[in-house]
């Protein structure tokens, strides 16, 4: 049986639409644009581009009146009248 390519799983993920990054000589991760194809060189390091991390606490529901009224920066218009 033939040995799979070193990056076989990443190649499959890229073919399915995953965004791929390559570690540059500087050590930083560099992304490929949609029109570019990764070279898949065995000496290079690749990864699936991680999802951006959101900072702070986010809520999917409006704040209750007791939590926000009187502070427009906290409520951002979600107060119940």
mmJSON file of the N, C-alpha and C atoms, coordinates in Angstrom:
{"data_MODEL":{"atom_site":{
"group_PDB":["ATOM","ATOM","ATOM","ATOM","ATOM","ATOM","ATOM","ATOM","ATOM","ATOM","ATOM","ATOM","ATOM","ATOM","ATOM","ATOM","ATOM","ATOM","ATOM","ATOM","ATOM","ATOM","ATOM","ATOM","ATOM","ATOM","ATOM","ATOM","ATOM","ATOM","ATOM","ATOM","ATOM","ATOM","ATOM","ATOM","ATOM","ATOM","ATOM","ATOM","ATOM","ATOM","ATOM","ATOM","ATOM","ATOM","ATOM","ATOM","ATOM","ATOM","ATOM","ATOM","ATOM","ATOM","ATOM","ATOM","ATOM","ATOM","ATOM","ATOM","ATOM","ATOM","ATOM","ATOM","ATOM","ATOM","ATOM","ATOM","ATOM","ATOM","ATOM","ATOM","ATOM","ATOM","ATOM","ATOM","ATOM","ATOM","ATOM","ATOM","ATOM","ATOM","ATOM","ATOM","ATOM","ATOM","ATOM","ATOM","ATOM","ATOM","ATOM","ATOM","ATOM","ATOM","ATOM","ATOM","ATOM","ATOM","ATOM","ATOM","ATOM","ATOM","ATOM","ATOM","ATOM","ATOM","ATOM","ATOM","ATOM","ATOM","ATOM","ATOM","ATOM","ATOM","ATOM","ATOM","ATOM","ATOM","ATOM","ATOM","ATOM","ATOM","ATOM","ATOM","ATOM","ATOM","ATOM","ATOM","ATOM","ATOM","ATOM","ATOM","ATOM","ATOM","ATOM","ATOM","ATOM","ATOM","ATOM","ATOM","ATOM","ATOM","ATOM","ATOM","ATOM","ATOM","ATOM","ATOM","ATOM","ATOM","ATOM","ATOM","ATOM","ATOM","ATOM","ATOM","ATOM","ATOM","ATOM","ATOM","ATOM","ATOM","ATOM","ATOM","ATOM","ATOM","ATOM","ATOM","ATOM","ATOM","ATOM","ATOM","ATOM","ATOM","ATOM","ATOM","ATOM","ATOM","ATOM","ATOM","ATOM","ATOM","ATOM","ATOM","ATOM","ATOM","ATOM","ATOM","ATOM","ATOM","ATOM","ATOM","ATOM","ATOM","ATOM","ATOM","ATOM","ATOM","ATOM","ATOM","ATOM","ATOM","ATOM","ATOM","ATOM","ATOM","ATOM","ATOM","ATOM","ATOM","ATOM","ATOM","ATOM","ATOM","ATOM","ATOM","ATOM","ATOM","ATOM","ATOM","ATOM","ATOM","ATOM","ATOM","ATOM","ATOM","ATOM","ATOM","ATOM","ATOM","ATOM","ATOM","ATOM","ATOM","ATOM","ATOM","ATOM","ATOM","ATOM","ATOM","ATOM","ATOM","ATOM"],
"id":[1,2,3,4,5,6,7,8,9,10,11,12,13,14,15,16,17,18,19,20,21,22,23,24,25,26,27,28,29,30,31,32,33,34,35,36,37,38,39,40,41,42,43,44,45,46,47,48,49,50,51,52,53,54,55,56,57,58,59,60,61,62,63,64,65,66,67,68,69,70,71,72,73,74,75,76,77,78,79,80,81,82,83,84,85,86,87,88,89,90,91,92,93,94,95,96,97,98,99,100,101,102,103,104,105,106,107,108,109,110,111,112,113,114,115,116,117,118,119,120,121,122,123,124,125,126,127,128,129,130,131,132,133,134,135,136,137,138,139,140,141,142,143,144,145,146,147,148,149,150,151,152,153,154,155,156,157,158,159,160,161,162,163,164,165,166,167,168,169,170,171,172,173,174,175,176,177,178,179,180,181,182,183,184,185,186,187,188,189,190,191,192,193,194,195,196,197,198,199,200,201,202,203,204,205,206,207,208,209,210,211,212,213,214,215,216,217,218,219,220,221,222,223,224,225,226,227,228,229,230,231,232,233,234,235,236,237,238,239,240,241,242,243],
"type_symbol":["N","C","C","N","C","C","N","C","C","N","C","C","N","C","C","N","C","C","N","C","C","N","C","C","N","C","C","N","C","C","N","C","C","N","C","C","N","C","C","N","C","C","N","C","C","N","C","C","N","C","C","N","C","C","N","C","C","N","C","C","N","C","C","N","C","C","N","C","C","N","C","C","N","C","C","N","C","C","N","C","C","N","C","C","N","C","C","N","C","C","N","C","C","N","C","C","N","C","C","N","C","C","N","C","C","N","C","C","N","C","C","N","C","C","N","C","C","N","C","C","N","C","C","N","C","C","N","C","C","N","C","C","N","C","C","N","C","C","N","C","C","N","C","C","N","C","C","N","C","C","N","C","C","N","C","C","N","C","C","N","C","C","N","C","C","N","C","C","N","C","C","N","C","C","N","C","C","N","C","C","N","C","C","N","C","C","N","C","C","N","C","C","N","C","C","N","C","C","N","C","C","N","C","C","N","C","C","N","C","C","N","C","C","N","C","C","N","C","C","N","C","C","N","C","C","N","C","C","N","C","C","N","C","C","N","C","C","N","C","C","N","C","C"],
"label_atom_id":["N","CA","C","N","CA","C","N","CA","C","N","CA","C","N","CA","C","N","CA","C","N","CA","C","N","CA","C","N","CA","C","N","CA","C","N","CA","C","N","CA","C","N","CA","C","N","CA","C","N","CA","C","N","CA","C","N","CA","C","N","CA","C","N","CA","C","N","CA","C","N","CA","C","N","CA","C","N","CA","C","N","CA","C","N","CA","C","N","CA","C","N","CA","C","N","CA","C","N","CA","C","N","CA","C","N","CA","C","N","CA","C","N","CA","C","N","CA","C","N","CA","C","N","CA","C","N","CA","C","N","CA","C","N","CA","C","N","CA","C","N","CA","C","N","CA","C","N","CA","C","N","CA","C","N","CA","C","N","CA","C","N","CA","C","N","CA","C","N","CA","C","N","CA","C","N","CA","C","N","CA","C","N","CA","C","N","CA","C","N","CA","C","N","CA","C","N","CA","C","N","CA","C","N","CA","C","N","CA","C","N","CA","C","N","CA","C","N","CA","C","N","CA","C","N","CA","C","N","CA","C","N","CA","C","N","CA","C","N","CA","C","N","CA","C","N","CA","C","N","CA","C","N","CA","C","N","CA","C","N","CA","C","N","CA","C","N","CA","C","N","CA","C","N","CA","C","N","CA","C","N","CA","C"],
"label_alt_id":[null,null,null,null,null,null,null,null,null,null,null,null,null,null,null,null,null,null,null,null,null,null,null,null,null,null,null,null,null,null,null,null,null,null,null,null,null,null,null,null,null,null,null,null,null,null,null,null,null,null,null,null,null,null,null,null,null,null,null,null,null,null,null,null,null,null,null,null,null,null,null,null,null,null,null,null,null,null,null,null,null,null,null,null,null,null,null,null,null,null,null,null,null,null,null,null,null,null,null,null,null,null,null,null,null,null,null,null,null,null,null,null,null,null,null,null,null,null,null,null,null,null,null,null,null,null,null,null,null,null,null,null,null,null,null,null,null,null,null,null,null,null,null,null,null,null,null,null,null,null,null,null,null,null,null,null,null,null,null,null,null,null,null,null,null,null,null,null,null,null,null,null,null,null,null,null,null,null,null,null,null,null,null,null,null,null,null,null,null,null,null,null,null,null,null,null,null,null,null,null,null,null,null,null,null,null,null,null,null,null,null,null,null,null,null,null,null,null,null,null,null,null,null,null,null,null,null,null,null,null,null,null,null,null,null,null,null,null,null,null,null,null,null],
"label_comp_id":["UNK","UNK","UNK","UNK","UNK","UNK","UNK","UNK","UNK","UNK","UNK","UNK","UNK","UNK","UNK","UNK","UNK","UNK","UNK","UNK","UNK","UNK","UNK","UNK","UNK","UNK","UNK","UNK","UNK","UNK","UNK","UNK","UNK","UNK","UNK","UNK","UNK","UNK","UNK","UNK","UNK","UNK","UNK","UNK","UNK","UNK","UNK","UNK","UNK","UNK","UNK","UNK","UNK","UNK","UNK","UNK","UNK","UNK","UNK","UNK","UNK","UNK","UNK","UNK","UNK","UNK","UNK","UNK","UNK","UNK","UNK","UNK","UNK","UNK","UNK","UNK","UNK","UNK","UNK","UNK","UNK","UNK","UNK","UNK","UNK","UNK","UNK","UNK","UNK","UNK","UNK","UNK","UNK","UNK","UNK","UNK","UNK","UNK","UNK","UNK","UNK","UNK","UNK","UNK","UNK","UNK","UNK","UNK","UNK","UNK","UNK","UNK","UNK","UNK","UNK","UNK","UNK","UNK","UNK","UNK","UNK","UNK","UNK","UNK","UNK","UNK","UNK","UNK","UNK","UNK","UNK","UNK","UNK","UNK","UNK","UNK","UNK","UNK","UNK","UNK","UNK","UNK","UNK","UNK","UNK","UNK","UNK","UNK","UNK","UNK","UNK","UNK","UNK","UNK","UNK","UNK","UNK","UNK","UNK","UNK","UNK","UNK","UNK","UNK","UNK","UNK","UNK","UNK","UNK","UNK","UNK","UNK","UNK","UNK","UNK","UNK","UNK","UNK","UNK","UNK","UNK","UNK","UNK","UNK","UNK","UNK","UNK","UNK","UNK","UNK","UNK","UNK","UNK","UNK","UNK","UNK","UNK","UNK","UNK","UNK","UNK","UNK","UNK","UNK","UNK","UNK","UNK","UNK","UNK","UNK","UNK","UNK","UNK","UNK","UNK","UNK","UNK","UNK","UNK","UNK","UNK","UNK","UNK","UNK","UNK","UNK","UNK","UNK","UNK","UNK","UNK","UNK","UNK","UNK","UNK","UNK","UNK","UNK","UNK","UNK","UNK","UNK","UNK"],
"label_asym_id":["A","A","A","A","A","A","A","A","A","A","A","A","A","A","A","A","A","A","A","A","A","A","A","A","A","A","A","A","A","A","A","A","A","A","A","A","A","A","A","A","A","A","A","A","A","A","A","A","A","A","A","A","A","A","A","A","A","A","A","A","A","A","A","A","A","A","A","A","A","A","A","A","A","A","A","A","A","A","A","A","A","A","A","A","A","A","A","A","A","A","A","A","A","A","A","A","A","A","A","A","A","A","A","A","A","A","A","A","A","A","A","A","A","A","A","A","A","A","A","A","A","A","A","A","A","A","A","A","A","A","A","A","A","A","A","A","A","A","A","A","A","A","A","A","A","A","A","A","A","A","A","A","A","A","A","A","A","A","A","A","A","A","A","A","A","A","A","A","A","A","A","A","A","A","A","A","A","A","A","A","A","A","A","A","A","A","A","A","A","A","A","A","A","A","A","A","A","A","A","A","A","A","A","A","A","A","A","A","A","A","A","A","A","A","A","A","A","A","A","A","A","A","A","A","A","A","A","A","A","A","A","A","A","A","A","A","A","A","A","A","A","A","A"],
"label_entity_id":["1","1","1","1","1","1","1","1","1","1","1","1","1","1","1","1","1","1","1","1","1","1","1","1","1","1","1","1","1","1","1","1","1","1","1","1","1","1","1","1","1","1","1","1","1","1","1","1","1","1","1","1","1","1","1","1","1","1","1","1","1","1","1","1","1","1","1","1","1","1","1","1","1","1","1","1","1","1","1","1","1","1","1","1","1","1","1","1","1","1","1","1","1","1","1","1","1","1","1","1","1","1","1","1","1","1","1","1","1","1","1","1","1","1","1","1","1","1","1","1","1","1","1","1","1","1","1","1","1","1","1","1","1","1","1","1","1","1","1","1","1","1","1","1","1","1","1","1","1","1","1","1","1","1","1","1","1","1","1","1","1","1","1","1","1","1","1","1","1","1","1","1","1","1","1","1","1","1","1","1","1","1","1","1","1","1","1","1","1","1","1","1","1","1","1","1","1","1","1","1","1","1","1","1","1","1","1","1","1","1","1","1","1","1","1","1","1","1","1","1","1","1","1","1","1","1","1","1","1","1","1","1","1","1","1","1","1","1","1","1","1","1","1"],
"label_seq_id":[1,1,1,2,2,2,3,3,3,4,4,4,5,5,5,6,6,6,7,7,7,8,8,8,9,9,9,10,10,10,11,11,11,12,12,12,13,13,13,14,14,14,15,15,15,16,16,16,17,17,17,18,18,18,19,19,19,20,20,20,21,21,21,22,22,22,23,23,23,24,24,24,25,25,25,26,26,26,27,27,27,28,28,28,29,29,29,30,30,30,31,31,31,32,32,32,33,33,33,34,34,34,35,35,35,36,36,36,37,37,37,38,38,38,39,39,39,40,40,40,41,41,41,42,42,42,43,43,43,44,44,44,45,45,45,46,46,46,47,47,47,48,48,48,49,49,49,50,50,50,51,51,51,52,52,52,53,53,53,54,54,54,55,55,55,56,56,56,57,57,57,58,58,58,59,59,59,60,60,60,61,61,61,62,62,62,63,63,63,64,64,64,65,65,65,66,66,66,67,67,67,68,68,68,69,69,69,70,70,70,71,71,71,72,72,72,73,73,73,74,74,74,75,75,75,76,76,76,77,77,77,78,78,78,79,79,79,80,80,80,81,81,81],
"pdbx_PDB_ins_code":[null,null,null,null,null,null,null,null,null,null,null,null,null,null,null,null,null,null,null,null,null,null,null,null,null,null,null,null,null,null,null,null,null,null,null,null,null,null,null,null,null,null,null,null,null,null,null,null,null,null,null,null,null,null,null,null,null,null,null,null,null,null,null,null,null,null,null,null,null,null,null,null,null,null,null,null,null,null,null,null,null,null,null,null,null,null,null,null,null,null,null,null,null,null,null,null,null,null,null,null,null,null,null,null,null,null,null,null,null,null,null,null,null,null,null,null,null,null,null,null,null,null,null,null,null,null,null,null,null,null,null,null,null,null,null,null,null,null,null,null,null,null,null,null,null,null,null,null,null,null,null,null,null,null,null,null,null,null,null,null,null,null,null,null,null,null,null,null,null,null,null,null,null,null,null,null,null,null,null,null,null,null,null,null,null,null,null,null,null,null,null,null,null,null,null,null,null,null,null,null,null,null,null,null,null,null,null,null,null,null,null,null,null,null,null,null,null,null,null,null,null,null,null,null,null,null,null,null,null,null,null,null,null,null,null,null,null,null,null,null,null,null,null],
"Cartn_x":[0.839,0.0,0.881,0.503,1.263,1.097,2.196,2.153,1.44,0.451,-0.246,0.694,0.361,1.114,1.115,2.203,2.33,1.162,0.672,-0.392,-1.746,-1.93,-3.138,-4.423,-4.5,-5.727,-6.001,-4.94,-5.11,-5.486,-4.917,-5.258,-6.735,-7.221,-8.644,-9.518,-9.107,-9.873,-9.899,-8.752,-8.688,-9.602,-9.603,-10.461,-11.938,-12.255,-13.639,-13.972,-13.024,-13.31,-12.663,-11.868,-11.198,-10.148,-9.981,-8.947,-7.639,-6.564,-5.275,-4.258,-3.416,-2.303,-1.0,0.091,1.421,2.315,3.179,4.104,5.257,5.417,6.479,7.82,8.881,10.221,10.288,9.525,9.508,8.839,8.124,7.4,5.929,5.549,4.145,3.356,2.067,1.177,0.648,0.749,0.337,-0.781,-1.871,-3.0,-2.882,-3.57,-3.664,-4.957,-4.91,-6.117,-6.909,-8.169,-9.025,-8.476,-7.765,-7.27,-5.941,-5.293,-4.0,-4.15,-3.281,-3.249,-1.996,-2.142,-0.946,-0.021,1.273,2.244,2.326,1.916,1.919,3.302,4.325,5.701,5.856,6.508,6.63,7.469,8.327,9.146,8.444,7.315,6.574,5.545,5.139,4.113,2.832,1.72,0.414,-0.572,-1.65,-2.74,-4.027,-5.148,-6.425,-6.482,-6.856,-6.917,-7.891,-7.424,-8.312,-9.394,-10.514,-11.596,-11.133,-11.504,-11.11,-11.777,-11.032,-11.566,-12.216,-13.41,-14.1,-13.696,-13.434,-13.057,-14.276,-14.298,-15.392,-16.529,-17.557,-18.725,-19.821,-20.374,-21.431,-22.708,-23.826,-25.13,-25.972,-26.75,-27.632,-29.048,-29.313,-30.662,-30.623,-31.726,-31.739,-31.561,-30.928,-30.758,-32.088,-32.261,-33.468,-33.382,-34.523,-34.597,-33.706,-33.705,-32.924,-31.418,-31.004,-29.579,-29.049,-29.93,-29.361,-29.906,-31.099,-31.654,-30.836,-30.652,-29.859,-28.411,-27.995,-26.64,-26.703,-26.738,-26.914,-25.795,-24.582,-23.483,-23.638,-24.271,-24.486,-25.669,-26.714,-27.933,-27.955,-27.314,-27.262,-28.646,-29.642,-30.979,-31.832,-31.384,-32.146,-33.028,-33.19,-34.01,-35.484,-36.191,-37.619,-38.365,-39.201,-39.859,-40.996],
"Cartn_y":[-1.187,0.0,1.247,2.21,3.449,4.299,4.925,5.82,7.109,7.554,8.801,10.008,11.017,12.274,12.836,13.463,14.037,14.959,15.719,16.695,16.221,14.915,14.365,14.88,14.906,15.358,16.831,17.646,19.075,19.301,18.506,18.621,18.313,17.278,16.924,18.041,18.601,19.693,20.906,21.237,22.36,22.128,20.889,20.561,20.704,20.527,20.672,22.102,23.038,24.447,25.066,24.316,24.874,25.9,26.943,27.953,27.412,27.465,26.895,28.008,27.823,28.735,27.944,28.65,28.055,28.86,28.178,28.893,29.434,30.755,31.416,31.256,31.613,31.552,32.384,33.468,34.353,33.7,32.587,31.929,32.309,33.319,33.752,32.869,32.705,31.943,32.867,32.426,33.199,32.438,33.15,32.507,32.548,31.621,31.604,32.28,33.082,33.688,32.591,32.855,31.863,31.382,32.251,31.866,31.111,31.081,30.427,28.983,28.168,26.766,26.543,25.985,25.682,24.731,24.824,23.983,22.582,22.434,21.145,20.511,21.349,20.852,20.105,18.978,18.142,18.791,19.749,20.415,21.595,22.024,23.157,22.681,23.609,23.322,24.066,23.348,23.905,23.647,24.426,24.202,24.783,24.352,24.969,26.286,27.351,28.675,28.638,29.019,28.999,30.078,29.807,30.791,31.955,33.196,34.338,34.253,34.651,34.645,35.992,35.961,37.184,37.547,38.807,39.261,39.777,39.582,40.076,39.083,39.486,38.64,39.073,38.141,38.431,37.742,38.405,37.841,37.784,36.715,36.57,37.036,37.451,37.862,39.289,40.043,41.407,41.379,42.414,42.537,42.879,42.443,42.788,44.239,44.85,46.258,46.571,45.709,45.963,45.976,45.28,45.185,46.384,47.061,48.027,49.439,49.642,50.992,51.956,53.14,54.147,54.156,53.179,53.134,52.808,53.84,53.603,52.788,52.824,52.055,50.569,50.264,48.871,48.294,49.09,48.552,48.632,49.627,49.779,49.685,50.269,50.316,49.099,48.18,46.965,47.037,48.217,48.34,48.143,47.564,47.337,48.465,49.172,50.354,50.141],
"Cartn_z":[0.0,0.0,0.0,-0.808,-0.93,0.326,0.778,1.937,1.546,2.338,2.007,2.063,1.294,1.303,2.727,3.117,4.465,4.797,3.837,4.07,3.525,3.382,2.748,3.399,4.715,5.391,5.129,5.118,4.827,3.363,2.47,1.051,0.855,1.516,1.424,1.998,3.145,3.761,2.838,2.211,1.281,0.078,-0.433,-1.571,-1.21,0.064,0.537,0.943,0.76,1.006,2.231,2.982,4.165,3.741,4.54,4.312,4.894,4.116,4.511,4.729,5.735,5.992,5.972,5.614,5.612,6.541,7.273,8.157,7.307,7.324,6.572,7.295,6.597,7.182,8.458,8.521,9.691,10.899,10.665,11.741,11.798,11.013,10.98,10.021,10.317,9.446,8.354,7.107,5.942,5.238,4.93,4.27,2.765,2.134,0.682,0.272,-0.783,-1.331,-2.044,-2.305,-2.949,-4.296,-4.999,-6.324,-6.267,-5.12,-5.004,-4.545,-5.038,-4.628,-3.779,-2.585,-1.783,-2.552,-2.3,-3.007,-2.411,-1.173,-0.465,-0.437,-0.275,-0.177,1.139,1.107,2.306,3.408,3.054,4.065,4.717,4.158,4.701,5.707,6.565,7.562,7.171,7.183,6.822,7.953,7.959,8.91,8.334,8.909,8.588,9.343,8.654,9.282,10.455,11.649,12.813,12.733,13.363,13.45,14.323,13.981,14.815,16.179,17.192,18.548,18.836,19.37,19.754,21.17,21.383,22.716,23.454,24.742,25.563,25.64,26.347,26.535,25.58,24.834,23.881,24.309,24.117,24.439,23.184,23.048,21.889,22.188,23.411,23.79,24.324,24.224,24.774,26.291,26.804,28.244,28.899,30.113,30.873,31.316,31.581,31.95,33.151,34.148,35.357,35.073,34.032,33.739,32.958,32.179,31.252,31.351,31.77,31.725,32.565,32.009,32.695,32.233,31.462,30.95,29.455,28.601,27.169,26.528,27.104,26.535,26.83,27.936,28.297,27.552,27.354,26.78,25.266,24.663,23.208,22.568,23.226,22.653,22.91,23.759,24.009,25.244,25.836,27.03,26.699,27.606,27.442,28.136,27.42,27.962,28.788],
"occupancy":[1.0,1.0,1.0,1.0,1.0,1.0,1.0,1.0,1.0,1.0,1.0,1.0,1.0,1.0,1.0,1.0,1.0,1.0,1.0,1.0,1.0,1.0,1.0,1.0,1.0,1.0,1.0,1.0,1.0,1.0,1.0,1.0,1.0,1.0,1.0,1.0,1.0,1.0,1.0,1.0,1.0,1.0,1.0,1.0,1.0,1.0,1.0,1.0,1.0,1.0,1.0,1.0,1.0,1.0,1.0,1.0,1.0,1.0,1.0,1.0,1.0,1.0,1.0,1.0,1.0,1.0,1.0,1.0,1.0,1.0,1.0,1.0,1.0,1.0,1.0,1.0,1.0,1.0,1.0,1.0,1.0,1.0,1.0,1.0,1.0,1.0,1.0,1.0,1.0,1.0,1.0,1.0,1.0,1.0,1.0,1.0,1.0,1.0,1.0,1.0,1.0,1.0,1.0,1.0,1.0,1.0,1.0,1.0,1.0,1.0,1.0,1.0,1.0,1.0,1.0,1.0,1.0,1.0,1.0,1.0,1.0,1.0,1.0,1.0,1.0,1.0,1.0,1.0,1.0,1.0,1.0,1.0,1.0,1.0,1.0,1.0,1.0,1.0,1.0,1.0,1.0,1.0,1.0,1.0,1.0,1.0,1.0,1.0,1.0,1.0,1.0,1.0,1.0,1.0,1.0,1.0,1.0,1.0,1.0,1.0,1.0,1.0,1.0,1.0,1.0,1.0,1.0,1.0,1.0,1.0,1.0,1.0,1.0,1.0,1.0,1.0,1.0,1.0,1.0,1.0,1.0,1.0,1.0,1.0,1.0,1.0,1.0,1.0,1.0,1.0,1.0,1.0,1.0,1.0,1.0,1.0,1.0,1.0,1.0,1.0,1.0,1.0,1.0,1.0,1.0,1.0,1.0,1.0,1.0,1.0,1.0,1.0,1.0,1.0,1.0,1.0,1.0,1.0,1.0,1.0,1.0,1.0,1.0,1.0,1.0,1.0,1.0,1.0,1.0,1.0,1.0,1.0,1.0,1.0,1.0,1.0,1.0,1.0,1.0,1.0,1.0,1.0,1.0],
"B_iso_or_equiv":[0.0,0.0,0.0,0.0,0.0,0.0,0.0,0.0,0.0,0.0,0.0,0.0,0.0,0.0,0.0,0.0,0.0,0.0,0.0,0.0,0.0,0.0,0.0,0.0,0.0,0.0,0.0,0.0,0.0,0.0,0.0,0.0,0.0,0.0,0.0,0.0,0.0,0.0,0.0,0.0,0.0,0.0,0.0,0.0,0.0,0.0,0.0,0.0,0.0,0.0,0.0,0.0,0.0,0.0,0.0,0.0,0.0,0.0,0.0,0.0,0.0,0.0,0.0,0.0,0.0,0.0,0.0,0.0,0.0,0.0,0.0,0.0,0.0,0.0,0.0,0.0,0.0,0.0,0.0,0.0,0.0,0.0,0.0,0.0,0.0,0.0,0.0,0.0,0.0,0.0,0.0,0.0,0.0,0.0,0.0,0.0,0.0,0.0,0.0,0.0,0.0,0.0,0.0,0.0,0.0,0.0,0.0,0.0,0.0,0.0,0.0,0.0,0.0,0.0,0.0,0.0,0.0,0.0,0.0,0.0,0.0,0.0,0.0,0.0,0.0,0.0,0.0,0.0,0.0,0.0,0.0,0.0,0.0,0.0,0.0,0.0,0.0,0.0,0.0,0.0,0.0,0.0,0.0,0.0,0.0,0.0,0.0,0.0,0.0,0.0,0.0,0.0,0.0,0.0,0.0,0.0,0.0,0.0,0.0,0.0,0.0,0.0,0.0,0.0,0.0,0.0,0.0,0.0,0.0,0.0,0.0,0.0,0.0,0.0,0.0,0.0,0.0,0.0,0.0,0.0,0.0,0.0,0.0,0.0,0.0,0.0,0.0,0.0,0.0,0.0,0.0,0.0,0.0,0.0,0.0,0.0,0.0,0.0,0.0,0.0,0.0,0.0,0.0,0.0,0.0,0.0,0.0,0.0,0.0,0.0,0.0,0.0,0.0,0.0,0.0,0.0,0.0,0.0,0.0,0.0,0.0,0.0,0.0,0.0,0.0,0.0,0.0,0.0,0.0,0.0,0.0,0.0,0.0,0.0,0.0,0.0,0.0,0.0,0.0,0.0,0.0,0.0,0.0],
"pdbx_formal_charge":[null,null,null,null,null,null,null,null,null,null,null,null,null,null,null,null,null,null,null,null,null,null,null,null,null,null,null,null,null,null,null,null,null,null,null,null,null,null,null,null,null,null,null,null,null,null,null,null,null,null,null,null,null,null,null,null,null,null,null,null,null,null,null,null,null,null,null,null,null,null,null,null,null,null,null,null,null,null,null,null,null,null,null,null,null,null,null,null,null,null,null,null,null,null,null,null,null,null,null,null,null,null,null,null,null,null,null,null,null,null,null,null,null,null,null,null,null,null,null,null,null,null,null,null,null,null,null,null,null,null,null,null,null,null,null,null,null,null,null,null,null,null,null,null,null,null,null,null,null,null,null,null,null,null,null,null,null,null,null,null,null,null,null,null,null,null,null,null,null,null,null,null,null,null,null,null,null,null,null,null,null,null,null,null,null,null,null,null,null,null,null,null,null,null,null,null,null,null,null,null,null,null,null,null,null,null,null,null,null,null,null,null,null,null,null,null,null,null,null,null,null,null,null,null,null,null,null,null,null,null,null,null,null,null,null,null,null,null,null,null,null,null,null],
"auth_seq_id":[1,1,1,2,2,2,3,3,3,4,4,4,5,5,5,6,6,6,7,7,7,8,8,8,9,9,9,10,10,10,11,11,11,12,12,12,13,13,13,14,14,14,15,15,15,16,16,16,17,17,17,18,18,18,19,19,19,20,20,20,21,21,21,22,22,22,23,23,23,24,24,24,25,25,25,26,26,26,27,27,27,28,28,28,29,29,29,30,30,30,31,31,31,32,32,32,33,33,33,34,34,34,35,35,35,36,36,36,37,37,37,38,38,38,39,39,39,40,40,40,41,41,41,42,42,42,43,43,43,44,44,44,45,45,45,46,46,46,47,47,47,48,48,48,49,49,49,50,50,50,51,51,51,52,52,52,53,53,53,54,54,54,55,55,55,56,56,56,57,57,57,58,58,58,59,59,59,60,60,60,61,61,61,62,62,62,63,63,63,64,64,64,65,65,65,66,66,66,67,67,67,68,68,68,69,69,69,70,70,70,71,71,71,72,72,72,73,73,73,74,74,74,75,75,75,76,76,76,77,77,77,78,78,78,79,79,79,80,80,80,81,81,81],
"auth_comp_id":["UNK","UNK","UNK","UNK","UNK","UNK","UNK","UNK","UNK","UNK","UNK","UNK","UNK","UNK","UNK","UNK","UNK","UNK","UNK","UNK","UNK","UNK","UNK","UNK","UNK","UNK","UNK","UNK","UNK","UNK","UNK","UNK","UNK","UNK","UNK","UNK","UNK","UNK","UNK","UNK","UNK","UNK","UNK","UNK","UNK","UNK","UNK","UNK","UNK","UNK","UNK","UNK","UNK","UNK","UNK","UNK","UNK","UNK","UNK","UNK","UNK","UNK","UNK","UNK","UNK","UNK","UNK","UNK","UNK","UNK","UNK","UNK","UNK","UNK","UNK","UNK","UNK","UNK","UNK","UNK","UNK","UNK","UNK","UNK","UNK","UNK","UNK","UNK","UNK","UNK","UNK","UNK","UNK","UNK","UNK","UNK","UNK","UNK","UNK","UNK","UNK","UNK","UNK","UNK","UNK","UNK","UNK","UNK","UNK","UNK","UNK","UNK","UNK","UNK","UNK","UNK","UNK","UNK","UNK","UNK","UNK","UNK","UNK","UNK","UNK","UNK","UNK","UNK","UNK","UNK","UNK","UNK","UNK","UNK","UNK","UNK","UNK","UNK","UNK","UNK","UNK","UNK","UNK","UNK","UNK","UNK","UNK","UNK","UNK","UNK","UNK","UNK","UNK","UNK","UNK","UNK","UNK","UNK","UNK","UNK","UNK","UNK","UNK","UNK","UNK","UNK","UNK","UNK","UNK","UNK","UNK","UNK","UNK","UNK","UNK","UNK","UNK","UNK","UNK","UNK","UNK","UNK","UNK","UNK","UNK","UNK","UNK","UNK","UNK","UNK","UNK","UNK","UNK","UNK","UNK","UNK","UNK","UNK","UNK","UNK","UNK","UNK","UNK","UNK","UNK","UNK","UNK","UNK","UNK","UNK","UNK","UNK","UNK","UNK","UNK","UNK","UNK","UNK","UNK","UNK","UNK","UNK","UNK","UNK","UNK","UNK","UNK","UNK","UNK","UNK","UNK","UNK","UNK","UNK","UNK","UNK","UNK","UNK","UNK","UNK","UNK","UNK","UNK"],
"auth_asym_id":["A","A","A","A","A","A","A","A","A","A","A","A","A","A","A","A","A","A","A","A","A","A","A","A","A","A","A","A","A","A","A","A","A","A","A","A","A","A","A","A","A","A","A","A","A","A","A","A","A","A","A","A","A","A","A","A","A","A","A","A","A","A","A","A","A","A","A","A","A","A","A","A","A","A","A","A","A","A","A","A","A","A","A","A","A","A","A","A","A","A","A","A","A","A","A","A","A","A","A","A","A","A","A","A","A","A","A","A","A","A","A","A","A","A","A","A","A","A","A","A","A","A","A","A","A","A","A","A","A","A","A","A","A","A","A","A","A","A","A","A","A","A","A","A","A","A","A","A","A","A","A","A","A","A","A","A","A","A","A","A","A","A","A","A","A","A","A","A","A","A","A","A","A","A","A","A","A","A","A","A","A","A","A","A","A","A","A","A","A","A","A","A","A","A","A","A","A","A","A","A","A","A","A","A","A","A","A","A","A","A","A","A","A","A","A","A","A","A","A","A","A","A","A","A","A","A","A","A","A","A","A","A","A","A","A","A","A","A","A","A","A","A","A"],
"auth_atom_id":["N","CA","C","N","CA","C","N","CA","C","N","CA","C","N","CA","C","N","CA","C","N","CA","C","N","CA","C","N","CA","C","N","CA","C","N","CA","C","N","CA","C","N","CA","C","N","CA","C","N","CA","C","N","CA","C","N","CA","C","N","CA","C","N","CA","C","N","CA","C","N","CA","C","N","CA","C","N","CA","C","N","CA","C","N","CA","C","N","CA","C","N","CA","C","N","CA","C","N","CA","C","N","CA","C","N","CA","C","N","CA","C","N","CA","C","N","CA","C","N","CA","C","N","CA","C","N","CA","C","N","CA","C","N","CA","C","N","CA","C","N","CA","C","N","CA","C","N","CA","C","N","CA","C","N","CA","C","N","CA","C","N","CA","C","N","CA","C","N","CA","C","N","CA","C","N","CA","C","N","CA","C","N","CA","C","N","CA","C","N","CA","C","N","CA","C","N","CA","C","N","CA","C","N","CA","C","N","CA","C","N","CA","C","N","CA","C","N","CA","C","N","CA","C","N","CA","C","N","CA","C","N","CA","C","N","CA","C","N","CA","C","N","CA","C","N","CA","C","N","CA","C","N","CA","C","N","CA","C","N","CA","C","N","CA","C","N","CA","C","N","CA","C","N","CA","C","N","CA","C","N","CA","C"],
"pdbx_PDB_model_num":[1,1,1,1,1,1,1,1,1,1,1,1,1,1,1,1,1,1,1,1,1,1,1,1,1,1,1,1,1,1,1,1,1,1,1,1,1,1,1,1,1,1,1,1,1,1,1,1,1,1,1,1,1,1,1,1,1,1,1,1,1,1,1,1,1,1,1,1,1,1,1,1,1,1,1,1,1,1,1,1,1,1,1,1,1,1,1,1,1,1,1,1,1,1,1,1,1,1,1,1,1,1,1,1,1,1,1,1,1,1,1,1,1,1,1,1,1,1,1,1,1,1,1,1,1,1,1,1,1,1,1,1,1,1,1,1,1,1,1,1,1,1,1,1,1,1,1,1,1,1,1,1,1,1,1,1,1,1,1,1,1,1,1,1,1,1,1,1,1,1,1,1,1,1,1,1,1,1,1,1,1,1,1,1,1,1,1,1,1,1,1,1,1,1,1,1,1,1,1,1,1,1,1,1,1,1,1,1,1,1,1,1,1,1,1,1,1,1,1,1,1,1,1,1,1,1,1,1,1,1,1,1,1,1,1,1,1,1,1,1,1,1,1]
}}}
